[in-house]
Amino acid sequence: MIIKLLLKHKIKLALAAVCYTAVLTYFCLVTPDKFSNIISQSDKVIHALAYFLFTISWFVAGFNLFKTESLKLYVYNFLWALSYGVLIEILQHYCTISRQGDFKDICANILGTVIALVVMRLFFNKFVKS
């Protein structure tokens, strides 16, 4: 039932992943004047949460593409999130005045991605395969 629901809405889910990525990109590259107090207190937690959601959205979109939960899907999602995160940090370092790239941010991004992939694995084992 969950599989049929996901497959029925594949274009919407892919569009949601693209839109989330666009919004995330905007917030990663814009000057953080309006929300700097919130971010300075919990920057790494926000990074992990943002990449958790990023990975979940692309995992669901990828599931609709591959039509199966496979190791390839996990690897592609991990590599996509890692590549995107590194690219954003490079852009912050070289293309913005008010932001700077940070290796700790990349580590927080990876943590959020790994947690998301573990959650998706548990979800598929509990609800989809049973």
N, CA, C and O atoms as CSV, one atom per row, in Angstrom:
chain,resi,resn,atom,element,x,y,z
A,1,MET,N,N,0.815,-1.188,0.000
A,1,MET,CA,C,0.000,0.000,0.000
A,1,MET,C,C,0.866,1.262,0.000
A,1,MET,O,O,0.606,2.189,-0.767
A,2,ILE,N,N,1.882,1.305,0.845
A,2,ILE,CA,C,2.777,2.463,0.881
A,2,ILE,C,C,3.501,2.602,-0.445
A,2,ILE,O,O,3.680,3.713,-0.943
A,3,ILE,N,N,3.918,1.484,-1.019
A,3,ILE,CA,C,4.618,1.503,-2.307
A,3,ILE,C,C,3.720,2.102,-3.383
A,3,ILE,O,O,4.163,2.960,-4.147
A,4,LYS,N,N,2.466,1.664,-3.454
A,4,LYS,CA,C,1.537,2.183,-4.455
A,4,LYS,C,C,1.307,3.681,-4.282
A,4,LYS,O,O,1.217,4.422,-5.261
A,5,LEU,N,N,1.214,4.116,-3.036
A,5,LEU,CA,C,1.021,5.534,-2.759
A,5,LEU,C,C,2.223,6.348,-3.231
A,5,LEU,O,O,2.062,7.397,-3.854
A,6,LEU,N,N,3.428,5.862,-2.933
A,6,LEU,CA,C,4.635,6.561,-3.363
A,6,LEU,C,C,4.738,6.608,-4.880
A,6,LEU,O,O,5.043,7.655,-5.451
A,7,LEU,N,N,4.490,5.497,-5.525
A,7,LEU,CA,C,4.605,5.438,-6.982
A,7,LEU,C,C,3.557,6.304,-7.671
A,7,LEU,O,O,3.808,6.839,-8.751
A,8,LYS,N,N,2.393,6.444,-7.060
A,8,LYS,CA,C,1.319,7.250,-7.632
A,8,LYS,C,C,1.696,8.736,-7.678
A,8,LYS,O,O,1.260,9.460,-8.573
A,9,HIS,N,N,2.491,9.178,-6.727
A,9,HIS,CA,C,2.829,10.594,-6.611
A,9,HIS,C,C,4.288,10.876,-6.949
A,9,HIS,O,O,4.886,11.778,-6.362
A,10,LYS,N,N,4.870,10.134,-7.872
A,10,LYS,CA,C,6.306,10.258,-8.121
A,10,LYS,C,C,6.722,11.626,-8.641
A,10,LYS,O,O,7.792,12.109,-8.270
A,11,ILE,N,N,5.928,12.264,-9.476
A,11,ILE,CA,C,6.301,13.586,-9.993
A,11,ILE,C,C,6.245,14.620,-8.865
A,11,ILE,O,O,7.122,15.478,-8.763
A,12,LYS,N,N,5.231,14.540,-8.035
A,12,LYS,CA,C,5.113,15.470,-6.911
A,12,LYS,C,C,6.269,15.283,-5.931
A,12,LYS,O,O,6.798,16.259,-5.399
A,13,LEU,N,N,6.659,14.042,-5.695
A,13,LEU,CA,C,7.748,13.776,-4.760
A,13,LEU,C,C,9.080,14.256,-5.313
A,13,LEU,O,O,9.902,14.794,-4.571
A,14,ALA,N,N,9.299,14.067,-6.606
A,14,ALA,CA,C,10.535,14.561,-7.227
A,14,ALA,C,C,10.556,16.091,-7.203
A,14,ALA,O,O,11.592,16.694,-6.925
A,15,LEU,N,N,9.431,16.710,-7.490
A,15,LEU,CA,C,9.341,18.165,-7.450
A,15,LEU,C,C,9.568,18.684,-6.034
A,15,LEU,O,O,10.212,19.716,-5.847
A,16,ALA,N,N,9.049,17.983,-5.051
A,16,ALA,CA,C,9.274,18.374,-3.654
A,16,ALA,C,C,10.759,18.320,-3.307
A,16,ALA,O,O,11.259,19.207,-2.615
A,17,ALA,N,N,11.467,17.301,-3.774
A,17,ALA,CA,C,12.912,17.185,-3.514
A,17,ALA,C,C,13.666,18.333,-4.174
A,17,ALA,O,O,14.573,18.908,-3.573
A,18,VAL,N,N,13.298,18.665,-5.400
A,18,VAL,CA,C,13.950,19.768,-6.115
A,18,VAL,C,C,13.666,21.097,-5.403
A,18,VAL,O,O,14.575,21.907,-5.222
A,19,CYS,N,N,12.430,21.318,-5.004
A,19,CYS,CA,C,12.068,22.561,-4.317
A,19,CYS,C,C,12.783,22.673,-2.969
A,19,CYS,O,O,13.271,23.744,-2.611
A,20,TYR,N,N,12.843,21.571,-2.227
A,20,TYR,CA,C,13.557,21.593,-0.947
A,20,TYR,C,C,15.028,21.933,-1.170
A,20,TYR,O,O,15.610,22.705,-0.408
A,21,THR,N,N,15.624,21.364,-2.203
A,21,THR,CA,C,17.023,21.640,-2.520
A,21,THR,C,C,17.222,23.110,-2.875
A,21,THR,O,O,18.215,23.716,-2.470
A,22,ALA,N,N,16.297,23.683,-3.621
A,22,ALA,CA,C,16.391,25.100,-3.985
A,22,ALA,C,C,16.292,25.990,-2.745
A,22,ALA,O,O,17.062,26.940,-2.596
A,23,VAL,N,N,15.361,25.686,-1.871
A,23,VAL,CA,C,15.203,26.472,-0.639
A,23,VAL,C,C,16.441,26.312,0.249
A,23,VAL,O,O,16.933,27.294,0.805
A,24,LEU,N,N,16.937,25.104,0.381
A,24,LEU,CA,C,18.138,24.854,1.177
A,24,LEU,C,C,19.330,25.625,0.599
A,24,LEU,O,O,20.103,26.227,1.344
A,25,THR,N,N,19.470,25.604,-0.702
A,25,THR,CA,C,20.560,26.338,-1.356
A,25,THR,C,C,20.458,27.825,-1.050
A,25,THR,O,O,21.454,28.469,-0.720
A,26,TYR,N,N,19.267,28.357,-1.159
A,26,TYR,CA,C,19.058,29.780,-0.861
A,26,TYR,C,C,19.506,30.102,0.561
A,26,TYR,O,O,20.287,31.030,0.769
A,27,PHE,N,N,19.018,29.343,1.540
A,27,PHE,CA,C,19.351,29.630,2.925
A,27,PHE,C,C,20.823,29.388,3.241
A,27,PHE,O,O,21.366,29.998,4.162
A,28,CYS,N,N,21.462,28.516,2.497
A,28,CYS,CA,C,22.897,28.269,2.713
A,28,CYS,C,C,23.774,29.379,2.140
A,28,CYS,O,O,24.907,29.560,2.585
A,29,LEU,N,N,23.267,30.118,1.164
A,29,LEU,CA,C,24.096,31.118,0.498
A,29,LEU,C,C,23.712,32.565,0.812
A,29,LEU,O,O,24.486,33.479,0.530
A,30,VAL,N,N,22.546,32.782,1.381
A,30,VAL,CA,C,22.097,34.135,1.683
A,30,VAL,C,C,22.779,34.631,2.963
A,30,VAL,O,O,23.190,33.837,3.810
A,31,THR,N,N,22.888,35.942,3.084
A,31,THR,CA,C,23.429,36.540,4.301
A,31,THR,C,C,22.473,36.256,5.455
A,31,THR,O,O,21.282,36.550,5.353
A,32,PRO,N,N,22.969,35.698,6.535
A,32,PRO,CA,C,22.079,35.237,7.616
A,32,PRO,C,C,21.697,36.315,8.626
A,32,PRO,O,O,21.588,36.010,9.814
A,33,ASP,N,N,21.491,37.552,8.207
A,33,ASP,CA,C,21.178,38.640,9.141
A,33,ASP,C,C,19.925,38.378,9.967
A,33,ASP,O,O,19.930,38.550,11.186
A,34,LYS,N,N,18.869,37.968,9.307
A,34,LYS,CA,C,17.575,37.846,9.976
A,34,LYS,C,C,17.484,36.641,10.902
A,34,LYS,O,O,16.683,36.634,11.836
A,35,PHE,N,N,18.293,35.635,10.652
A,35,PHE,CA,C,18.177,34.427,11.471
A,35,PHE,C,C,19.507,34.014,12.095
A,35,PHE,O,O,19.688,32.853,12.460
A,36,SER,N,N,20.435,34.956,12.219
A,36,SER,CA,C,21.768,34.626,12.732
A,36,SER,C,C,21.751,34.239,14.208
A,36,SER,O,O,22.553,33.400,14.618
A,37,ASN,N,N,20.863,34.819,15.023
A,37,ASN,CA,C,20.812,34.455,16.446
A,37,ASN,C,C,20.389,33.014,16.647
A,37,ASN,O,O,20.942,32.320,17.501
A,38,ILE,N,N,19.432,32.560,15.886
A,38,ILE,CA,C,18.958,31.180,15.991
A,38,ILE,C,C,20.051,30.229,15.536
A,38,ILE,O,O,20.323,29.226,16.196
A,39,ILE,N,N,20.673,30.539,14.418
A,39,ILE,CA,C,21.662,29.643,13.827
A,39,ILE,C,C,22.935,29.560,14.657
A,39,ILE,O,O,23.509,28.479,14.791
A,40,SER,N,N,23.386,30.672,15.214
A,40,SER,CA,C,24.649,30.646,15.944
A,40,SER,C,C,24.592,29.718,17.146
A,40,SER,O,O,25.618,29.165,17.543
A,41,GLN,N,N,23.425,29.539,17.727
A,41,GLN,CA,C,23.289,28.686,18.898
A,41,GLN,C,C,23.282,27.202,18.557
A,41,GLN,O,O,23.728,26.379,19.356
A,42,SER,N,N,22.787,26.862,17.393
A,42,SER,CA,C,22.607,25.435,17.074
A,42,SER,C,C,22.955,25.134,15.623
A,42,SER,O,O,22.252,24.373,14.959
A,43,ASP,N,N,24.023,25.718,15.137
A,43,ASP,CA,C,24.399,25.613,13.732
A,43,ASP,C,C,24.543,24.167,13.263
A,43,ASP,O,O,24.003,23.808,12.217
A,44,LYS,N,N,25.244,23.349,13.999
A,44,LYS,CA,C,25.508,21.970,13.554
A,44,LYS,C,C,24.238,21.120,13.614
A,44,LYS,O,O,24.042,20.245,12.771
A,45,VAL,N,N,23.385,21.366,14.591
A,45,VAL,CA,C,22.105,20.647,14.674
A,45,VAL,C,C,21.237,21.010,13.480
A,45,VAL,O,O,20.582,20.145,12.899
A,46,ILE,N,N,21.229,22.284,13.111
A,46,ILE,CA,C,20.451,22.726,11.951
A,46,ILE,C,C,20.999,22.091,10.679
A,46,ILE,O,O,20.231,21.669,9.815
A,47,HIS,N,N,22.325,22.020,10.558
A,47,HIS,CA,C,22.933,21.347,9.400
A,47,HIS,C,C,22.495,19.885,9.330
A,47,HIS,O,O,22.082,19.407,8.274
A,48,ALA,N,N,22.587,19.183,10.447
A,48,ALA,CA,C,22.210,17.764,10.462
A,48,ALA,C,C,20.731,17.594,10.115
A,48,ALA,O,O,20.378,16.707,9.338
A,49,LEU,N,N,19.875,18.425,10.675
A,49,LEU,CA,C,18.443,18.340,10.385
A,49,LEU,C,C,18.149,18.665,8.921
A,49,LEU,O,O,17.342,17.988,8.283
A,50,ALA,N,N,18.797,19.692,8.393
A,50,ALA,CA,C,18.580,20.076,6.989
A,50,ALA,C,C,18.979,18.934,6.054
A,50,ALA,O,O,18.273,18.660,5.083
A,51,TYR,N,N,20.085,18.275,6.330
A,51,TYR,CA,C,20.531,17.187,5.465
A,51,TYR,C,C,19.775,15.896,5.725
A,51,TYR,O,O,19.692,15.040,4.843
A,52,PHE,N,N,19.225,15.742,6.915
A,52,PHE,CA,C,18.307,14.641,7.180
A,52,PHE,C,C,17.104,14.768,6.243
A,52,PHE,O,O,16.732,13.810,5.565
A,53,LEU,N,N,16.502,15.955,6.213
A,53,LEU,CA,C,15.337,16.190,5.353
A,53,LEU,C,C,15.708,16.130,3.872
A,53,LEU,O,O,14.947,15.607,3.059
A,54,PHE,N,N,16.877,16.664,3.526
A,54,PHE,CA,C,17.380,16.609,2.148
A,54,PHE,C,C,17.485,15.152,1.692
A,54,PHE,O,O,17.029,14.796,0.606
A,55,THR,N,N,18.080,14.334,2.520
A,55,THR,CA,C,18.292,12.928,2.161
A,55,THR,C,C,16.977,12.168,2.085
A,55,THR,O,O,16.782,11.365,1.173
A,56,ILE,N,N,16.080,12.406,3.021
A,56,ILE,CA,C,14.761,11.742,2.985
A,56,ILE,C,C,14.027,12.118,1.698
A,56,ILE,O,O,13.473,11.251,1.023
A,57,SER,N,N,14.024,13.402,1.361
A,57,SER,CA,C,13.278,13.819,0.166
A,57,SER,C,C,13.865,13.196,-1.099
A,57,SER,O,O,13.117,12.747,-1.967
A,58,TRP,N,N,15.181,13.164,-1.212
A,58,TRP,CA,C,15.790,12.573,-2.404
A,58,TRP,C,C,15.707,11.048,-2.380
A,58,TRP,O,O,15.647,10.421,-3.437
A,59,PHE,N,N,15.704,10.445,-1.197
A,59,PHE,CA,C,15.554,8.992,-1.123
A,59,PHE,C,C,14.184,8.584,-1.660
A,59,PHE,O,O,14.074,7.650,-2.454
A,60,VAL,N,N,13.155,9.282,-1.226
A,60,VAL,CA,C,11.794,8.968,-1.684
A,60,VAL,C,C,11.675,9.200,-3.194
A,60,VAL,O,O,11.072,8.395,-3.904
A,61,ALA,N,N,12.253,10.306,-3.678
A,61,ALA,CA,C,12.235,10.562,-5.124
A,61,ALA,C,C,13.015,9.475,-5.863
A,61,ALA,O,O,12.578,9.007,-6.915
A,62,GLY,N,N,14.156,9.073,-5.325
A,62,GLY,CA,C,14.962,8.019,-5.943
A,62,GLY,C,C,14.286,6.667,-5.912
A,62,GLY,O,O,14.413,5.878,-6.848
A,63,PHE,N,N,13.568,6.399,-4.834
A,63,PHE,CA,C,12.814,5.154,-4.742
A,63,PHE,C,C,11.816,5.057,-5.886
A,63,PHE,O,O,11.611,3.986,-6.457
A,64,ASN,N,N,11.204,6.180,-6.210
A,64,ASN,CA,C,10.253,6.193,-7.322
A,64,ASN,C,C,10.936,5.987,-8.660
A,64,ASN,O,O,10.333,5.448,-9.588
A,65,LEU,N,N,12.180,6.407,-8.769
A,65,LEU,CA,C,12.931,6.215,-10.003
A,65,LEU,C,C,13.353,4.753,-10.165
A,65,LEU,O,O,13.141,4.158,-11.221
A,66,PHE,N,N,13.947,4.178,-9.123
A,66,PHE,CA,C,14.454,2.808,-9.190
A,66,PHE,C,C,13.363,1.761,-8.945
A,66,PHE,O,O,13.526,0.597,-9.309
A,67,LYS,N,N,12.272,2.169,-8.338
A,67,LYS,CA,C,11.136,1.287,-8.027
A,67,LYS,C,C,11.512,0.147,-7.083
A,67,LYS,O,O,10.799,-0.852,-6.992
A,68,THR,N,N,12.611,0.300,-6.397
A,68,THR,CA,C,13.037,-0.697,-5.425
A,68,THR,C,C,13.966,-0.049,-4.417
A,68,THR,O,O,14.650,0.930,-4.714
A,69,GLU,N,N,13.976,-0.603,-3.243
A,69,GLU,CA,C,14.895,-0.150,-2.210
A,69,GLU,C,C,16.139,-1.013,-2.341
A,69,GLU,O,O,16.136,-2.177,-1.939
A,70,SER,N,N,17.200,-0.450,-2.900
A,70,SER,CA,C,18.411,-1.222,-3.156
A,70,SER,C,C,19.617,-0.514,-2.555
A,70,SER,O,O,19.547,0.654,-2.174
A,71,LEU,N,N,20.706,-1.236,-2.481
A,71,LEU,CA,C,21.950,-0.654,-2.000
A,71,LEU,C,C,22.350,0.540,-2.869
A,71,LEU,O,O,22.873,1.536,-2.369
A,72,LYS,N,N,22.102,0.428,-4.154
A,72,LYS,CA,C,22.418,1.513,-5.092
A,72,LYS,C,C,21.716,2.805,-4.683
A,72,LYS,O,O,22.304,3.884,-4.766
A,73,LEU,N,N,20.477,2.702,-4.248
A,73,LEU,CA,C,19.719,3.871,-3.825
A,73,LEU,C,C,20.364,4.533,-2.610
A,73,LEU,O,O,20.446,5.759,-2.538
A,74,TYR,N,N,20.817,3.730,-1.668
A,74,TYR,CA,C,21.486,4.265,-0.476
A,74,TYR,C,C,22.811,4.934,-0.853
A,74,TYR,O,O,23.119,6.025,-0.374
A,75,VAL,N,N,23.576,4.287,-1.696
A,75,VAL,CA,C,24.878,4.823,-2.109
A,75,VAL,C,C,24.693,6.114,-2.894
A,75,VAL,O,O,25.385,7.098,-2.631
A,76,TYR,N,N,23.780,6.128,-3.845
A,76,TYR,CA,C,23.532,7.336,-4.635
A,76,TYR,C,C,23.085,8.502,-3.745
A,76,TYR,O,O,23.539,9.634,-3.913
A,77,ASN,N,N,22.201,8.211,-2.809
A,77,ASN,CA,C,21.734,9.268,-1.909
A,77,ASN,C,C,22.864,9.804,-1.045
A,77,ASN,O,O,22.978,11.013,-0.845
A,78,PHE,N,N,23.690,8.917,-0.538
A,78,PHE,CA,C,24.818,9.360,0.276
A,78,PHE,C,C,25.772,10.220,-0.547
A,78,PHE,O,O,26.190,11.289,-0.103
A,79,LEU,N,N,26.116,9.751,-1.743
A,79,LEU,CA,C,27.047,10.494,-2.590
A,79,LEU,C,C,26.461,11.832,-3.044
A,79,LEU,O,O,27.181,12.827,-3.118
A,80,TRP,N,N,25.179,11.862,-3.344
A,80,TRP,CA,C,24.522,13.102,-3.756
A,80,TRP,C,C,24.534,14.099,-2.604
A,80,TRP,O,O,24.869,15.266,-2.805
A,81,ALA,N,N,24.174,13.661,-1.403
A,81,ALA,CA,C,24.161,14.566,-0.251
A,81,ALA,C,C,25.573,15.049,0.083
A,81,ALA,O,O,25.770,16.223,0.395
A,82,LEU,N,N,26.542,14.159,0.019
A,82,LEU,CA,C,27.929,14.535,0.284
A,82,LEU,C,C,28.417,15.552,-0.750
A,82,LEU,O,O,29.008,16.568,-0.386
A,83,SER,N,N,28.177,15.289,-2.013
A,83,SER,CA,C,28.610,16.191,-3.084
A,83,SER,C,C,27.942,17.552,-2.963
A,83,SER,O,O,28.598,18.586,-3.085
A,84,TYR,N,N,26.656,17.549,-2.727
A,84,TYR,CA,C,25.914,18.802,-2.586
A,84,TYR,C,C,26.442,19.594,-1.382
A,84,TYR,O,O,26.653,20.803,-1.478
A,85,GLY,N,N,26.651,18.919,-0.264
A,85,GLY,CA,C,27.144,19.586,0.938
A,85,GLY,C,C,28.523,20.196,0.747
A,85,GLY,O,O,28.773,21.321,1.178
A,86,VAL,N,N,29.414,19.460,0.107
A,86,VAL,CA,C,30.758,19.980,-0.162
A,86,VAL,C,C,30.675,21.161,-1.125
A,86,VAL,O,O,31.360,22.165,-0.929
A,87,LEU,N,N,29.850,21.054,-2.156
A,87,LEU,CA,C,29.678,22.154,-3.111
A,87,LEU,C,C,29.164,23.410,-2.410
A,87,LEU,O,O,29.661,24.507,-2.667
A,88,ILE,N,N,28.198,23.265,-1.549
A,88,ILE,CA,C,27.657,24.412,-0.822
A,88,ILE,C,C,28.742,25.056,0.037
A,88,ILE,O,O,28.852,26.281,0.073
A,89,GLU,N,N,29.536,24.254,0.723
A,89,GLU,CA,C,30.611,24.809,1.556
A,89,GLU,C,C,31.653,25.527,0.703
A,89,GLU,O,O,32.170,26.565,1.115
A,90,ILE,N,N,31.966,25.001,-0.462
A,90,ILE,CA,C,32.904,25.670,-1.379
A,90,ILE,C,C,32.309,26.997,-1.850
A,90,ILE,O,O,32.998,28.017,-1.877
A,91,LEU,N,N,31.032,26.977,-2.220
A,91,LEU,CA,C,30.373,28.213,-2.649
A,91,LEU,C,C,30.331,29.238,-1.520
A,91,LEU,O,O,30.533,30.429,-1.759
A,92,GLN,N,N,30.072,28.788,-0.296
A,92,GLN,CA,C,30.075,29.706,0.836
A,92,GLN,C,C,31.460,30.334,1.024
A,92,GLN,O,O,31.577,31.521,1.329
A,93,HIS,N,N,32.482,29.538,0.843
A,93,HIS,CA,C,33.839,30.024,1.050
A,93,HIS,C,C,34.282,31.012,-0.026
A,93,HIS,O,O,34.878,32.043,0.285
A,94,TYR,N,N,33.995,30.704,-1.275
A,94,TYR,CA,C,34.518,31.497,-2.385
A,94,TYR,C,C,33.544,32.495,-2.995
A,94,TYR,O,O,33.982,33.450,-3.638
A,95,CYS,N,N,32.250,32.310,-2.818
A,95,CYS,CA,C,31.288,33.138,-3.557
A,95,CYS,C,C,30.415,34.017,-2.674
A,95,CYS,O,O,29.580,34.758,-3.193
A,96,THR,N,N,30.579,33.960,-1.372
A,96,THR,CA,C,29.789,34.822,-0.501
A,96,THR,C,C,30.722,35.656,0.360
A,96,THR,O,O,31.864,35.278,0.617
A,97,ILE,N,N,30.218,36.781,0.792
A,97,ILE,CA,C,31.009,37.657,1.656
A,97,ILE,C,C,30.756,37.328,3.121
A,97,ILE,O,O,31.674,37.362,3.940
A,98,SER,N,N,29.523,37.012,3.441
A,98,SER,CA,C,29.134,36.854,4.839
A,98,SER,C,C,29.174,35.407,5.338
A,98,SER,O,O,28.945,35.162,6.523
A,99,ARG,N,N,29.456,34.466,4.473
A,99,ARG,CA,C,29.481,33.058,4.868
A,99,ARG,C,C,30.872,32.507,4.636
A,99,ARG,O,O,31.642,33.047,3.842
A,100,GLN,N,N,31.189,31.428,5.336
A,100,GLN,CA,C,32.470,30.772,5.111
A,100,GLN,C,C,32.283,29.264,5.156
A,100,GLN,O,O,31.453,28.755,5.908
A,101,GLY,N,N,33.049,28.561,4.358
A,101,GLY,CA,C,32.999,27.110,4.360
A,101,GLY,C,C,33.566,26.565,5.655
A,101,GLY,O,O,34.471,27.157,6.242
A,102,ASP,N,N,33.036,25.440,6.100
A,102,ASP,CA,C,33.464,24.875,7.373
A,102,ASP,C,C,33.440,23.353,7.283
A,102,ASP,O,O,32.418,22.765,6.929
A,103,PHE,N,N,34.550,22.726,7.599
A,103,PHE,CA,C,34.632,21.269,7.581
A,103,PHE,C,C,33.671,20.644,8.591
A,103,PHE,O,O,33.119,19.573,8.335
A,104,LYS,N,N,33.467,21.295,9.729
A,104,LYS,CA,C,32.535,20.773,10.734
A,104,LYS,C,C,31.100,20.762,10.197
A,104,LYS,O,O,30.309,19.891,10.559
A,105,ASP,N,N,30.767,21.719,9.340
A,105,ASP,CA,C,29.445,21.724,8.707
A,105,ASP,C,C,29.284,20.491,7.813
A,105,ASP,O,O,28.225,19.865,7.787
A,106,ILE,N,N,30.343,20.157,7.088
A,106,ILE,CA,C,30.291,18.965,6.230
A,106,ILE,C,C,30.084,17.715,7.088
A,106,ILE,O,O,29.321,16.823,6.717
A,107,CYS,N,N,30.763,17.655,8.232
A,107,CYS,CA,C,30.591,16.506,9.133
A,107,CYS,C,C,29.156,16.438,9.663
A,107,CYS,O,O,28.583,15.352,9.756
A,108,ALA,N,N,28.577,17.586,10.008
A,108,ALA,CA,C,27.184,17.616,10.473
A,108,ALA,C,C,26.237,17.203,9.354
A,108,ALA,O,O,25.249,16.510,9.598
A,109,ASN,N,N,26.534,17.626,8.128
A,109,ASN,CA,C,25.720,17.227,6.977
A,109,ASN,C,C,25.761,15.713,6.796
A,109,ASN,O,O,24.730,15.080,6.569
A,110,ILE,N,N,26.947,15.144,6.897
A,110,ILE,CA,C,27.107,13.691,6.747
A,110,ILE,C,C,26.348,12.966,7.850
A,110,ILE,O,O,25.706,11.949,7.590
A,111,LEU,N,N,26.412,13.473,9.071
A,111,LEU,CA,C,25.679,12.847,10.180
A,111,LEU,C,C,24.181,12.839,9.898
A,111,LEU,O,O,23.522,11.817,10.086
A,112,GLY,N,N,23.638,13.967,9.449
A,112,GLY,CA,C,22.216,14.025,9.114
A,112,GLY,C,C,21.853,13.070,7.999
A,112,GLY,O,O,20.792,12.445,8.029
A,113,THR,N,N,22.723,12.953,7.020
A,113,THR,CA,C,22.498,12.038,5.901
A,113,THR,C,C,22.503,10.586,6.366
A,113,THR,O,O,21.621,9.810,5.997
A,114,VAL,N,N,23.480,10.224,7.166
A,114,VAL,CA,C,23.581,8.842,7.649
A,114,VAL,C,C,22.375,8.492,8.516
A,114,VAL,O,O,21.819,7.400,8.389
A,115,ILE,N,N,21.969,9.396,9.385
A,115,ILE,CA,C,20.783,9.140,10.220
A,115,ILE,C,C,19.553,8.951,9.336
A,115,ILE,O,O,18.743,8.059,9.587
A,116,ALA,N,N,19.409,9.776,8.313
A,116,ALA,CA,C,18.261,9.641,7.402
A,116,ALA,C,C,18.272,8.290,6.696
A,116,ALA,O,O,17.228,7.650,6.567
A,117,LEU,N,N,19.431,7.858,6.243
A,117,LEU,CA,C,19.509,6.573,5.548
A,117,LEU,C,C,19.208,5.409,6.490
A,117,LEU,O,O,18.583,4.429,6.085
A,118,VAL,N,N,19.644,5.510,7.731
A,118,VAL,CA,C,19.315,4.474,8.721
A,118,VAL,C,C,17.812,4.464,8.982
A,118,VAL,O,O,17.198,3.399,9.052
A,119,VAL,N,N,17.221,5.646,9.126
A,119,VAL,CA,C,15.767,5.732,9.342
A,119,VAL,C,C,15.013,5.133,8.154
A,119,VAL,O,O,14.040,4.404,8.345
A,120,MET,N,N,15.452,5.433,6.934
A,120,MET,CA,C,14.786,4.873,5.762
A,120,MET,C,C,14.932,3.355,5.717
A,120,MET,O,O,13.992,2.656,5.338
A,121,ARG,N,N,16.074,2.850,6.092
A,121,ARG,CA,C,16.278,1.396,6.124
A,121,ARG,C,C,15.337,0.749,7.142
A,121,ARG,O,O,14.699,-0.263,6.852
A,122,LEU,N,N,15.258,1.336,8.323
A,122,LEU,CA,C,14.345,0.818,9.350
A,122,LEU,C,C,12.895,0.911,8.893
A,122,LEU,O,O,12.109,-0.009,9.120
A,123,PHE,N,N,12.541,2.019,8.250
A,123,PHE,CA,C,11.190,2.197,7.734
A,123,PHE,C,C,10.848,1.107,6.725
A,123,PHE,O,O,9.781,0.500,6.810
A,124,PHE,N,N,11.744,0.850,5.768
A,124,PHE,CA,C,11.485,-0.159,4.758
A,124,PHE,C,C,11.418,-1.551,5.373
A,124,PHE,O,O,10.596,-2.368,4.957
A,125,ASN,N,N,12.256,-1.828,6.342
A,125,ASN,CA,C,12.214,-3.146,6.984
A,125,ASN,C,C,10.922,-3.335,7.765
A,125,ASN,O,O,10.369,-4.435,7.774
A,126,LYS,N,N,10.434,-2.299,8.413
A,126,LYS,CA,C,9.253,-2.431,9.266
A,126,LYS,C,C,7.948,-2.363,8.473
A,126,LYS,O,O,7.061,-3.191,8.681
A,127,PHE,N,N,7.818,-1.388,7.564
A,127,PHE,CA,C,6.521,-1.137,6.947
A,127,PHE,C,C,6.382,-1.637,5.505
A,127,PHE,O,O,5.278,-1.970,5.074
A,128,VAL,N,N,7.455,-1.690,4.780
A,128,VAL,CA,C,7.334,-2.031,3.362
A,128,VAL,C,C,7.558,-3.508,3.128
A,128,VAL,O,O,6.821,-4.130,2.364
A,129,LYS,N,N,8.559,-4.082,3.769
A,129,LYS,CA,C,8.888,-5.481,3.510
A,129,LYS,C,C,8.038,-6.459,4.312
A,129,LYS,O,O,8.015,-7.651,4.006
A,130,SER,N,N,7.348,-5.976,5.322
A,130,SER,CA,C,6.548,-6.900,6.138
A,130,SER,C,C,5.158,-7.115,5.598
A,130,SER,O,O,4.378,-7.867,6.182
